[in-house]
Amino acid sequence: MKKNILKHLTVTGFANNTDLTNCEILENELNEAKGRLKLAKKDVKDAKQKLNQALEEVINKIENKKKEIKETQNNLADDAEP
C-alpha cells in the first residue's frame, strides 16, 4: 500500500514537473515569437518609409521632366515663329 502511494506521488510529481517545464518552454517560445513579430513590424515600418521616400523622388523627377519638356516645346515654338 505504501509503495503504491509512493509510486503515485512520484508519477504525479513527475507529471506536474513535466507540465511546468512544457509551460515554461511554451512561454519562452511565445516571448521569442513576440520579439520576432516586433522586429518584423519595425522592418515593415522602415520599408514603408523607404518606399514613400522613393515614390516622392520619382514623382519629383517626373514633374521636373514635364517642366523641361514644356520649356523645350515653348522654346521650339518661339524659334519657329518668324
PDB file of N, CA, C and O in Angstrom:
ATOM      1  N   MET A   1       0.821  -1.185   0.000  1.00  0.00           N
ATOM      2  CA  MET A   1       0.000   0.000   0.000  1.00  0.00           C
ATOM      3  C   MET A   1       0.867   1.253   0.000  1.00  0.00           C
ATOM      4  O   MET A   1       0.615   2.182  -0.767  1.00  0.00           O
ATOM      5  N   LYS A   2       1.898   1.285   0.863  1.00  0.00           N
ATOM      6  CA  LYS A   2       2.777   2.436   0.917  1.00  0.00           C
ATOM      7  C   LYS A   2       3.531   2.594  -0.397  1.00  0.00           C
ATOM      8  O   LYS A   2       3.762   3.716  -0.845  1.00  0.00           O
ATOM      9  N   LYS A   3       3.920   1.478  -1.020  1.00  0.00           N
ATOM     10  CA  LYS A   3       4.635   1.539  -2.283  1.00  0.00           C
ATOM     11  C   LYS A   3       3.745   2.126  -3.371  1.00  0.00           C
ATOM     12  O   LYS A   3       4.206   2.903  -4.207  1.00  0.00           O
ATOM     13  N   ASN A   4       2.468   1.753  -3.356  1.00  0.00           N
ATOM     14  CA  ASN A   4       1.537   2.287  -4.351  1.00  0.00           C
ATOM     15  C   ASN A   4       1.360   3.793  -4.179  1.00  0.00           C
ATOM     16  O   ASN A   4       1.332   4.536  -5.160  1.00  0.00           O
ATOM     17  N   ILE A   5       1.241   4.233  -2.949  1.00  0.00           N
ATOM     18  CA  ILE A   5       1.092   5.662  -2.684  1.00  0.00           C
ATOM     19  C   ILE A   5       2.366   6.394  -3.111  1.00  0.00           C
ATOM     20  O   ILE A   5       2.299   7.446  -3.747  1.00  0.00           O
ATOM     21  N   LEU A   6       3.510   5.840  -2.763  1.00  0.00           N
ATOM     22  CA  LEU A   6       4.783   6.440  -3.129  1.00  0.00           C
ATOM     23  C   LEU A   6       4.930   6.516  -4.643  1.00  0.00           C
ATOM     24  O   LEU A   6       5.367   7.537  -5.174  1.00  0.00           O
ATOM     25  N   LYS A   7       4.566   5.438  -5.344  1.00  0.00           N
ATOM     26  CA  LYS A   7       4.625   5.420  -6.808  1.00  0.00           C
ATOM     27  C   LYS A   7       3.684   6.485  -7.383  1.00  0.00           C
ATOM     28  O   LYS A   7       4.039   7.206  -8.315  1.00  0.00           O
ATOM     29  N   HIS A   8       2.491   6.568  -6.815  1.00  0.00           N
ATOM     30  CA  HIS A   8       1.510   7.534  -7.288  1.00  0.00           C
ATOM     31  C   HIS A   8       2.037   8.956  -7.105  1.00  0.00           C
ATOM     32  O   HIS A   8       1.930   9.781  -8.013  1.00  0.00           O
ATOM     33  N   LEU A   9       2.599   9.242  -5.945  1.00  0.00           N
ATOM     34  CA  LEU A   9       3.134  10.577  -5.683  1.00  0.00           C
ATOM     35  C   LEU A   9       4.315  10.888  -6.615  1.00  0.00           C
ATOM     36  O   LEU A   9       4.448  12.010  -7.103  1.00  0.00           O
ATOM     37  N   THR A  10       5.156   9.898  -6.853  1.00  0.00           N
ATOM     38  CA  THR A  10       6.300  10.091  -7.734  1.00  0.00           C
ATOM     39  C   THR A  10       5.833  10.372  -9.161  1.00  0.00           C
ATOM     40  O   THR A  10       6.304  11.313  -9.800  1.00  0.00           O
ATOM     41  N   VAL A  11       4.919   9.564  -9.649  1.00  0.00           N
ATOM     42  CA  VAL A  11       4.397   9.747 -11.013  1.00  0.00           C
ATOM     43  C   VAL A  11       3.675  11.080 -11.120  1.00  0.00           C
ATOM     44  O   VAL A  11       3.860  11.801 -12.101  1.00  0.00           O
ATOM     45  N   THR A  12       2.862  11.420 -10.137  1.00  0.00           N
ATOM     46  CA  THR A  12       2.123  12.683 -10.147  1.00  0.00           C
ATOM     47  C   THR A  12       3.089  13.859 -10.102  1.00  0.00           C
ATOM     48  O   THR A  12       2.923  14.835 -10.835  1.00  0.00           O
ATOM     49  N   GLY A  13       4.084  13.767  -9.255  1.00  0.00           N
ATOM     50  CA  GLY A  13       5.089  14.831  -9.171  1.00  0.00           C
ATOM     51  C   GLY A  13       5.849  14.990 -10.479  1.00  0.00           C
ATOM     52  O   GLY A  13       6.101  16.113 -10.915  1.00  0.00           O
ATOM     53  N   PHE A  14       6.214  13.888 -11.103  1.00  0.00           N
ATOM     54  CA  PHE A  14       6.921  13.934 -12.387  1.00  0.00           C
ATOM     55  C   PHE A  14       6.027  14.550 -13.458  1.00  0.00           C
ATOM     56  O   PHE A  14       6.477  15.373 -14.256  1.00  0.00           O
ATOM     57  N   ALA A  15       4.773  14.151 -13.470  1.00  0.00           N
ATOM     58  CA  ALA A  15       3.828  14.671 -14.466  1.00  0.00           C
ATOM     59  C   ALA A  15       3.636  16.169 -14.272  1.00  0.00           C
ATOM     60  O   ALA A  15       3.615  16.917 -15.249  1.00  0.00           O
ATOM     61  N   ASN A  16       3.496  16.618 -13.039  1.00  0.00           N
ATOM     62  CA  ASN A  16       3.342  18.045 -12.769  1.00  0.00           C
ATOM     63  C   ASN A  16       4.602  18.815 -13.169  1.00  0.00           C
ATOM     64  O   ASN A  16       4.522  19.901 -13.743  1.00  0.00           O
ATOM     65  N   ASN A  17       5.749  18.246 -12.864  1.00  0.00           N
ATOM     66  CA  ASN A  17       7.011  18.881 -13.220  1.00  0.00           C
ATOM     67  C   ASN A  17       7.139  18.987 -14.739  1.00  0.00           C
ATOM     68  O   ASN A  17       7.578  20.013 -15.259  1.00  0.00           O
ATOM     69  N   THR A  18       6.761  17.945 -15.435  1.00  0.00           N
ATOM     70  CA  THR A  18       6.809  17.946 -16.900  1.00  0.00           C
ATOM     71  C   THR A  18       5.868  18.996 -17.461  1.00  0.00           C
ATOM     72  O   THR A  18       6.216  19.701 -18.408  1.00  0.00           O
ATOM     73  N   ASP A  19       4.682  19.106 -16.887  1.00  0.00           N
ATOM     74  CA  ASP A  19       3.724  20.129 -17.331  1.00  0.00           C
ATOM     75  C   ASP A  19       4.298  21.526 -17.137  1.00  0.00           C
ATOM     76  O   ASP A  19       4.169  22.378 -18.016  1.00  0.00           O
ATOM     77  N   LEU A  20       4.937  21.765 -15.985  1.00  0.00           N
ATOM     78  CA  LEU A  20       5.527  23.074 -15.729  1.00  0.00           C
ATOM     79  C   LEU A  20       6.660  23.354 -16.712  1.00  0.00           C
ATOM     80  O   LEU A  20       6.799  24.471 -17.209  1.00  0.00           O
ATOM     81  N   THR A  21       7.458  22.344 -16.982  1.00  0.00           N
ATOM     82  CA  THR A  21       8.552  22.507 -17.929  1.00  0.00           C
ATOM     83  C   THR A  21       8.004  22.820 -19.314  1.00  0.00           C
ATOM     84  O   THR A  21       8.520  23.704 -20.000  1.00  0.00           O
ATOM     85  N   ASN A  22       6.970  22.107 -19.729  1.00  0.00           N
ATOM     86  CA  ASN A  22       6.345  22.368 -21.026  1.00  0.00           C
ATOM     87  C   ASN A  22       5.770  23.772 -21.088  1.00  0.00           C
ATOM     88  O   ASN A  22       5.878  24.448 -22.111  1.00  0.00           O
ATOM     89  N   CYS A  23       5.158  24.211 -19.992  1.00  0.00           N
ATOM     90  CA  CYS A  23       4.601  25.564 -19.946  1.00  0.00           C
ATOM     91  C   CYS A  23       5.709  26.605 -20.063  1.00  0.00           C
ATOM     92  O   CYS A  23       5.550  27.612 -20.753  1.00  0.00           O
ATOM     93  N   GLU A  24       6.823  26.361 -19.393  1.00  0.00           N
ATOM     94  CA  GLU A  24       7.953  27.299 -19.468  1.00  0.00           C
ATOM     95  C   GLU A  24       8.511  27.348 -20.886  1.00  0.00           C
ATOM     96  O   GLU A  24       8.838  28.422 -21.392  1.00  0.00           O
ATOM     97  N   ILE A  25       8.618  26.195 -21.521  1.00  0.00           N
ATOM     98  CA  ILE A  25       9.115  26.139 -22.904  1.00  0.00           C
ATOM     99  C   ILE A  25       8.165  26.894 -23.820  1.00  0.00           C
ATOM    100  O   ILE A  25       8.602  27.679 -24.661  1.00  0.00           O
ATOM    101  N   LEU A  26       6.875  26.661 -23.663  1.00  0.00           N
ATOM    102  CA  LEU A  26       5.880  27.356 -24.489  1.00  0.00           C
ATOM    103  C   LEU A  26       5.908  28.858 -24.235  1.00  0.00           C
ATOM    104  O   LEU A  26       5.771  29.652 -25.166  1.00  0.00           O
ATOM    105  N   GLU A  27       6.084  29.242 -22.985  1.00  0.00           N
ATOM    106  CA  GLU A  27       6.144  30.664 -22.652  1.00  0.00           C
ATOM    107  C   GLU A  27       7.379  31.302 -23.289  1.00  0.00           C
ATOM    108  O   GLU A  27       7.302  32.412 -23.816  1.00  0.00           O
ATOM    109  N   ASN A  28       8.513  30.608 -23.241  1.00  0.00           N
ATOM    110  CA  ASN A  28       9.725  31.122 -23.883  1.00  0.00           C
ATOM    111  C   ASN A  28       9.541  31.252 -25.393  1.00  0.00           C
ATOM    112  O   ASN A  28       9.954  32.244 -25.994  1.00  0.00           O
ATOM    113  N   GLU A  29       8.923  30.250 -25.994  1.00  0.00           N
ATOM    114  CA  GLU A  29       8.667  30.297 -27.438  1.00  0.00           C
ATOM    115  C   GLU A  29       7.736  31.456 -27.779  1.00  0.00           C
ATOM    116  O   GLU A  29       7.932  32.142 -28.783  1.00  0.00           O
ATOM    117  N   LEU A  30       6.723  31.671 -26.943  1.00  0.00           N
ATOM    118  CA  LEU A  30       5.791  32.768 -27.163  1.00  0.00           C
ATOM    119  C   LEU A  30       6.518  34.105 -27.069  1.00  0.00           C
ATOM    120  O   LEU A  30       6.303  34.986 -27.901  1.00  0.00           O
ATOM    121  N   ASN A  31       7.373  34.264 -26.066  1.00  0.00           N
ATOM    122  CA  ASN A  31       8.126  35.505 -25.906  1.00  0.00           C
ATOM    123  C   ASN A  31       9.066  35.744 -27.086  1.00  0.00           C
ATOM    124  O   ASN A  31       9.210  36.873 -27.553  1.00  0.00           O
ATOM    125  N   GLU A  32       9.698  34.681 -27.560  1.00  0.00           N
ATOM    126  CA  GLU A  32      10.575  34.810 -28.726  1.00  0.00           C
ATOM    127  C   GLU A  32       9.771  35.202 -29.960  1.00  0.00           C
ATOM    128  O   GLU A  32      10.209  36.034 -30.755  1.00  0.00           O
ATOM    129  N   ALA A  33       8.605  34.607 -30.117  1.00  0.00           N
ATOM    130  CA  ALA A  33       7.743  34.925 -31.261  1.00  0.00           C
ATOM    131  C   ALA A  33       7.283  36.384 -31.193  1.00  0.00           C
ATOM    132  O   ALA A  33       7.228  37.070 -32.214  1.00  0.00           O
ATOM    133  N   LYS A  34       6.955  36.849 -29.998  1.00  0.00           N
ATOM    134  CA  LYS A  34       6.560  38.251 -29.834  1.00  0.00           C
ATOM    135  C   LYS A  34       7.713  39.179 -30.207  1.00  0.00           C
ATOM    136  O   LYS A  34       7.505  40.213 -30.841  1.00  0.00           O
ATOM    137  N   GLY A  35       8.914  38.809 -29.815  1.00  0.00           N
ATOM    138  CA  GLY A  35      10.087  39.610 -30.157  1.00  0.00           C
ATOM    139  C   GLY A  35      10.314  39.651 -31.661  1.00  0.00           C
ATOM    140  O   GLY A  35      10.610  40.707 -32.220  1.00  0.00           O
ATOM    141  N   ARG A  36      10.177  38.502 -32.315  1.00  0.00           N
ATOM    142  CA  ARG A  36      10.339  38.453 -33.778  1.00  0.00           C
ATOM    143  C   ARG A  36       9.255  39.274 -34.469  1.00  0.00           C
ATOM    144  O   ARG A  36       9.524  39.948 -35.463  1.00  0.00           O
ATOM    145  N   LEU A  37       8.034  39.219 -33.948  1.00  0.00           N
ATOM    146  CA  LEU A  37       6.936  39.993 -34.517  1.00  0.00           C
ATOM    147  C   LEU A  37       7.204  41.487 -34.384  1.00  0.00           C
ATOM    148  O   LEU A  37       6.958  42.256 -35.313  1.00  0.00           O
ATOM    149  N   LYS A  38       7.707  41.888 -33.230  1.00  0.00           N
ATOM    150  CA  LYS A  38       8.021  43.307 -33.006  1.00  0.00           C
ATOM    151  C   LYS A  38       9.086  43.774 -34.001  1.00  0.00           C
ATOM    152  O   LYS A  38       8.969  44.858 -34.572  1.00  0.00           O
ATOM    153  N   LEU A  39      10.121  42.961 -34.207  1.00  0.00           N
ATOM    154  CA  LEU A  39      11.166  43.311 -35.173  1.00  0.00           C
ATOM    155  C   LEU A  39      10.608  43.361 -36.590  1.00  0.00           C
ATOM    156  O   LEU A  39      10.962  44.244 -37.371  1.00  0.00           O
ATOM    157  N   ALA A  40       9.739  42.417 -36.918  1.00  0.00           N
ATOM    158  CA  ALA A  40       9.142  42.385 -38.259  1.00  0.00           C
ATOM    159  C   ALA A  40       8.291  43.629 -38.493  1.00  0.00           C
ATOM    160  O   ALA A  40       8.320  44.206 -39.581  1.00  0.00           O
ATOM    161  N   LYS A  41       7.536  44.043 -37.484  1.00  0.00           N
ATOM    162  CA  LYS A  41       6.721  45.251 -37.617  1.00  0.00           C
ATOM    163  C   LYS A  41       7.605  46.474 -37.845  1.00  0.00           C
ATOM    164  O   LYS A  41       7.269  47.350 -38.642  1.00  0.00           O
ATOM    165  N   LYS A  42       8.734  46.529 -37.144  1.00  0.00           N
ATOM    166  CA  LYS A  42       9.666  47.644 -37.326  1.00  0.00           C
ATOM    167  C   LYS A  42      10.237  47.615 -38.736  1.00  0.00           C
ATOM    168  O   LYS A  42      10.367  48.659 -39.375  1.00  0.00           O
ATOM    169  N   ASP A  43      10.579  46.427 -39.225  1.00  0.00           N
ATOM    170  CA  ASP A  43      11.103  46.291 -40.587  1.00  0.00           C
ATOM    171  C   ASP A  43      10.073  46.761 -41.615  1.00  0.00           C
ATOM    172  O   ASP A  43      10.423  47.437 -42.583  1.00  0.00           O
ATOM    173  N   VAL A  44       8.816  46.407 -41.406  1.00  0.00           N
ATOM    174  CA  VAL A  44       7.757  46.820 -42.323  1.00  0.00           C
ATOM    175  C   VAL A  44       7.602  48.344 -42.294  1.00  0.00           C
ATOM    176  O   VAL A  44       7.443  48.976 -43.339  1.00  0.00           O
ATOM    177  N   LYS A  45       7.650  48.919 -41.110  1.00  0.00           N
ATOM    178  CA  LYS A  45       7.539  50.378 -40.972  1.00  0.00           C
ATOM    179  C   LYS A  45       8.689  51.064 -41.707  1.00  0.00           C
ATOM    180  O   LYS A  45       8.475  52.036 -42.432  1.00  0.00           O
ATOM    181  N   ASP A  46       9.905  50.557 -41.519  1.00  0.00           N
ATOM    182  CA  ASP A  46      11.068  51.126 -42.203  1.00  0.00           C
ATOM    183  C   ASP A  46      10.941  50.982 -43.720  1.00  0.00           C
ATOM    184  O   ASP A  46      11.268  51.904 -44.468  1.00  0.00           O
ATOM    185  N   ALA A  47      10.471  49.837 -44.161  1.00  0.00           N
ATOM    186  CA  ALA A  47      10.308  49.596 -45.602  1.00  0.00           C
ATOM    187  C   ALA A  47       9.268  50.548 -46.189  1.00  0.00           C
ATOM    188  O   ALA A  47       9.460  51.066 -47.289  1.00  0.00           O
ATOM    189  N   LYS A  48       8.178  50.783 -45.475  1.00  0.00           N
ATOM    190  CA  LYS A  48       7.154  51.715 -45.948  1.00  0.00           C
ATOM    191  C   LYS A  48       7.722  53.128 -46.074  1.00  0.00           C
ATOM    192  O   LYS A  48       7.434  53.838 -47.038  1.00  0.00           O
ATOM    193  N   GLN A  49       8.531  53.531 -45.091  1.00  0.00           N
ATOM    194  CA  GLN A  49       9.134  54.863 -45.145  1.00  0.00           C
ATOM    195  C   GLN A  49      10.066  54.981 -46.347  1.00  0.00           C
ATOM    196  O   GLN A  49      10.051  55.995 -47.045  1.00  0.00           O
ATOM    197  N   LYS A  50      10.872  53.959 -46.592  1.00  0.00           N
ATOM    198  CA  LYS A  50      11.780  53.982 -47.739  1.00  0.00           C
ATOM    199  C   LYS A  50      11.000  54.008 -49.042  1.00  0.00           C
ATOM    200  O   LYS A  50      11.373  54.719 -49.976  1.00  0.00           O
ATOM    201  N   LEU A  51       9.927  53.245 -49.114  1.00  0.00           N
ATOM    202  CA  LEU A  51       9.099  53.216 -50.312  1.00  0.00           C
ATOM    203  C   LEU A  51       8.477  54.583 -50.569  1.00  0.00           C
ATOM    204  O   LEU A  51       8.495  55.069 -51.700  1.00  0.00           O
ATOM    205  N   ASN A  52       7.928  55.206 -49.532  1.00  0.00           N
ATOM    206  CA  ASN A  52       7.325  56.531 -49.688  1.00  0.00           C
ATOM    207  C   ASN A  52       8.362  57.557 -50.140  1.00  0.00           C
ATOM    208  O   ASN A  52       8.072  58.414 -50.976  1.00  0.00           O
ATOM    209  N   GLN A  53       9.566  57.468 -49.587  1.00  0.00           N
ATOM    210  CA  GLN A  53      10.632  58.379 -49.983  1.00  0.00           C
ATOM    211  C   GLN A  53      10.998  58.163 -51.452  1.00  0.00           C
ATOM    212  O   GLN A  53      11.179  59.127 -52.195  1.00  0.00           O
ATOM    213  N   ALA A  54      11.105  56.916 -51.865  1.00  0.00           N
ATOM    214  CA  ALA A  54      11.437  56.606 -53.254  1.00  0.00           C
ATOM    215  C   ALA A  54      10.330  57.091 -54.190  1.00  0.00           C
ATOM    216  O   ALA A  54      10.615  57.618 -55.265  1.00  0.00           O
ATOM    217  N   LEU A  55       9.076  56.916 -53.790  1.00  0.00           N
ATOM    218  CA  LEU A  55       7.960  57.396 -54.607  1.00  0.00           C
ATOM    219  C   LEU A  55       7.987  58.913 -54.754  1.00  0.00           C
ATOM    220  O   LEU A  55       7.739  59.437 -55.840  1.00  0.00           O
ATOM    221  N   GLU A  56       8.283  59.609 -53.680  1.00  0.00           N
ATOM    222  CA  GLU A  56       8.386  61.067 -53.747  1.00  0.00           C
ATOM    223  C   GLU A  56       9.494  61.490 -54.707  1.00  0.00           C
ATOM    224  O   GLU A  56       9.318  62.435 -55.475  1.00  0.00           O
ATOM    225  N   GLU A  57      10.628  60.804 -54.670  1.00  0.00           N
ATOM    226  CA  GLU A  57      11.731  61.126 -55.568  1.00  0.00           C
ATOM    227  C   GLU A  57      11.335  60.902 -57.029  1.00  0.00           C
ATOM    228  O   GLU A  57      11.647  61.717 -57.897  1.00  0.00           O
ATOM    229  N   VAL A  58      10.652  59.801 -57.287  1.00  0.00           N
ATOM    230  CA  VAL A  58      10.210  59.512 -58.655  1.00  0.00           C
ATOM    231  C   VAL A  58       9.211  60.563 -59.124  1.00  0.00           C
ATOM    232  O   VAL A  58       9.300  61.043 -60.254  1.00  0.00           O
ATOM    233  N   ILE A  59       8.277  60.916 -58.279  1.00  0.00           N
ATOM    234  CA  ILE A  59       7.278  61.934 -58.635  1.00  0.00           C
ATOM    235  C   ILE A  59       7.966  63.263 -58.937  1.00  0.00           C
ATOM    236  O   ILE A  59       7.609  63.943 -59.899  1.00  0.00           O
ATOM    237  N   ASN A  60       8.956  63.635 -58.112  1.00  0.00           N
ATOM    238  CA  ASN A  60       9.691  64.881 -58.350  1.00  0.00           C
ATOM    239  C   ASN A  60      10.439  64.833 -59.680  1.00  0.00           C
ATOM    240  O   ASN A  60      10.455  65.821 -60.413  1.00  0.00           O
ATOM    241  N   LYS A  61      11.055  63.702 -59.998  1.00  0.00           N
ATOM    242  CA  LYS A  61      11.764  63.566 -61.270  1.00  0.00           C
ATOM    243  C   LYS A  61      10.798  63.696 -62.437  1.00  0.00           C
ATOM    244  O   LYS A  61      11.110  64.351 -63.432  1.00  0.00           O
ATOM    245  N   ILE A  62       9.636  63.083 -62.323  1.00  0.00           N
ATOM    246  CA  ILE A  62       8.633  63.166 -63.391  1.00  0.00           C
ATOM    247  C   ILE A  62       8.176  64.610 -63.576  1.00  0.00           C
ATOM    248  O   ILE A  62       8.071  65.093 -64.703  1.00  0.00           O
ATOM    249  N   GLU A  63       7.907  65.294 -62.473  1.00  0.00           N
ATOM    250  CA  GLU A  63       7.480  66.699 -62.554  1.00  0.00           C
ATOM    251  C   GLU A  63       8.567  67.556 -63.202  1.00  0.00           C
ATOM    252  O   GLU A  63       8.269  68.425 -64.021  1.00  0.00           O
ATOM    253  N   ASN A  64       9.818  67.314 -62.839  1.00  0.00           N
ATOM    254  CA  ASN A  64      10.920  68.081 -63.440  1.00  0.00           C
ATOM    255  C   ASN A  64      11.027  67.808 -64.933  1.00  0.00           C
ATOM    256  O   ASN A  64      11.250  68.734 -65.713  1.00  0.00           O
ATOM    257  N   LYS A  65      10.874  66.567 -65.339  1.00  0.00           N
ATOM    258  CA  LYS A  65      10.923  66.221 -66.766  1.00  0.00           C
ATOM    259  C   LYS A  65       9.782  66.891 -67.517  1.00  0.00           C
ATOM    260  O   LYS A  65       9.973  67.379 -68.631  1.00  0.00           O
ATOM    261  N   LYS A  66       8.584  66.917 -66.910  1.00  0.00           N
ATOM    262  CA  LYS A  66       7.444  67.580 -67.538  1.00  0.00           C
ATOM    263  C   LYS A  66       7.743  69.061 -67.771  1.00  0.00           C
ATOM    264  O   LYS A  66       7.433  69.611 -68.828  1.00  0.00           O
ATOM    265  N   LYS A  67       8.354  69.701 -66.759  1.00  0.00           N
ATOM    266  CA  LYS A  67       8.711  71.114 -66.886  1.00  0.00           C
ATOM    267  C   LYS A  67       9.729  71.308 -68.003  1.00  0.00           C
ATOM    268  O   LYS A  67       9.610  72.238 -68.801  1.00  0.00           O
ATOM    269  N   GLU A  68      10.730  70.432 -68.060  1.00  0.00           N
ATOM    270  CA  GLU A  68      11.749  70.518 -69.102  1.00  0.00           C
ATOM    271  C   GLU A  68      11.122  70.370 -70.488  1.00  0.00           C
ATOM    272  O   GLU A  68      11.461  71.115 -71.408  1.00  0.00           O
ATOM    273  N   ILE A  69      10.225  69.426 -70.635  1.00  0.00           N
ATOM    274  CA  ILE A  69       9.560  69.191 -71.920  1.00  0.00           C
ATOM    275  C   ILE A  69       8.735  70.413 -72.321  1.00  0.00           C
ATOM    276  O   ILE A  69       8.757  70.839 -73.475  1.00  0.00           O
ATOM    277  N   LYS A  70       8.011  70.968 -71.354  1.00  0.00           N
ATOM    278  CA  LYS A  70       7.184  72.141 -71.642  1.00  0.00           C
ATOM    279  C   LYS A  70       8.065  73.323 -72.038  1.00  0.00           C
ATOM    280  O   LYS A  70       7.741  74.046 -72.981  1.00  0.00           O
ATOM    281  N   GLU A  71       9.168  73.525 -71.333  1.00  0.00           N
ATOM    282  CA  GLU A  71      10.091  74.610 -71.672  1.00  0.00           C
ATOM    283  C   GLU A  71      10.684  74.405 -73.066  1.00  0.00           C
ATOM    284  O   GLU A  71      10.801  75.350 -73.847  1.00  0.00           O
ATOM    285  N   THR A  72      11.052  73.172 -73.365  1.00  0.00           N
ATOM    286  CA  THR A  72      11.615  72.862 -74.679  1.00  0.00           C
ATOM    287  C   THR A  72      10.584  73.116 -75.769  1.00  0.00           C
ATOM    288  O   THR A  72      10.910  73.678 -76.815  1.00  0.00           O
ATOM    289  N   GLN A  73       9.339  72.704 -75.529  1.00  0.00           N
ATOM    290  CA  GLN A  73       8.284  72.938 -76.511  1.00  0.00           C
ATOM    291  C   GLN A  73       8.047  74.431 -76.717  1.00  0.00           C
ATOM    292  O   GLN A  73       7.852  74.890 -77.842  1.00  0.00           O
ATOM    293  N   ASN A  74       8.066  75.186 -75.612  1.00  0.00           N
ATOM    294  CA  ASN A  74       7.890  76.635 -75.718  1.00  0.00           C
ATOM    295  C   ASN A  74       9.027  77.275 -76.484  1.00  0.00           C
ATOM    296  O   ASN A  74       8.802  78.173 -77.296  1.00  0.00           O
ATOM    297  N   ASN A  75      10.271  76.816 -76.232  1.00  0.00           N
ATOM    298  CA  ASN A  75      11.424  77.355 -76.949  1.00  0.00           C
ATOM    299  C   ASN A  75      11.342  77.023 -78.443  1.00  0.00           C
ATOM    300  O   ASN A  75      11.647  77.857 -79.296  1.00  0.00           O
ATOM    301  N   LEU A  76      10.930  75.804 -78.737  1.00  0.00           N
ATOM    302  CA  LEU A  76      10.800  75.414 -80.153  1.00  0.00           C
ATOM    303  C   LEU A  76       9.709  76.237 -80.827  1.00  0.00           C
ATOM    304  O   LEU A  76       9.867  76.659 -81.973  1.00  0.00           O
ATOM    305  N   ALA A  77       8.616  76.465 -80.132  1.00  0.00           N
ATOM    306  CA  ALA A  77       7.529  77.270 -80.690  1.00  0.00           C
ATOM    307  C   ALA A  77       7.980  78.703 -80.915  1.00  0.00           C
ATOM    308  O   ALA A  77       7.629  79.313 -81.925  1.00  0.00           O
ATOM    309  N   ASP A  78       8.763  79.253 -79.971  1.00  0.00           N
ATOM    310  CA  ASP A  78       9.263  80.619 -80.127  1.00  0.00           C
ATOM    311  C   ASP A  78      10.235  80.712 -81.299  1.00  0.00           C
ATOM    312  O   ASP A  78      10.229  81.692 -82.045  1.00  0.00           O
ATOM    313  N   ASP A  79      11.072  79.681 -81.458  1.00  0.00           N
ATOM    314  CA  ASP A  79      12.035  79.662 -82.564  1.00  0.00           C
ATOM    315  C   ASP A  79      11.349  79.465 -83.908  1.00  0.00           C
ATOM    316  O   ASP A  79      11.864  79.917 -84.931  1.00  0.00           O
ATOM    317  N   ALA A  80      10.225  78.816 -83.926  1.00  0.00           N
ATOM    318  CA  ALA A  80       9.525  78.527 -85.166  1.00  0.00           C
ATOM    319  C   ALA A  80       8.764  79.742 -85.672  1.00  0.00           C
ATOM    320  O   ALA A  80       8.481  79.833 -86.867  1.00  0.00           O
ATOM    321  N   GLU A  81       8.428  80.674 -84.794  1.00  0.00           N
ATOM    322  CA  GLU A  81       7.687  81.874 -85.210  1.00  0.00           C
ATOM    323  C   GLU A  81       8.625  82.829 -85.939  1.00  0.00           C
ATOM    324  O   GLU A  81       9.750  83.061 -85.497  1.00  0.00           O
ATOM    325  N   PRO A  82       8.150  83.392 -87.077  1.00  0.00           N
ATOM    326  CA  PRO A  82       9.008  84.329 -87.839  1.00  0.00           C
ATOM    327  C   PRO A  82       9.068  85.698 -87.237  1.00  0.00           C
ATOM    328  O   PRO A  82       9.746  86.577 -87.770  1.00  0.00           O
TER     329      PRO A  82
END
